[in-house]
C-alpha cells in the first residue's frame, strides 16, 4: 500500500497573493486613505515594492523612515504621498 503525503493548505495564508495575482485590487486608492499610517504590506503595495524591501528601508533609513508602534512598522501616508508626488 502506498502512502500518500497530503499537504494541508491554509487558504487564508495565500488569500492576499491569490487576489493580487488575479488583478483584483484589495487596497483603496492612496488618495482615499485617511489613516495617518499604514502597514508594511500596504506601503509595499502603494510603492510597488516587496514587503521585505520596505523592511530593509526601515533598517537603513532609505527613502522613507517608518514609525514603530508596539514593535510594528507604521509607514506615514504623508511621506508615501510625497514620494509618489501625490498632493497630501
Secondary structure, 3 states (H helix, E strand, C coil): CCCCCCCCCCCCCCHHHHHHHCCCCCCCCHHHCCCCEECHHHHHHHHCCCHHHHHHHHHHCCCCCCEEECCEEEEEHHHHHHHHCCCC
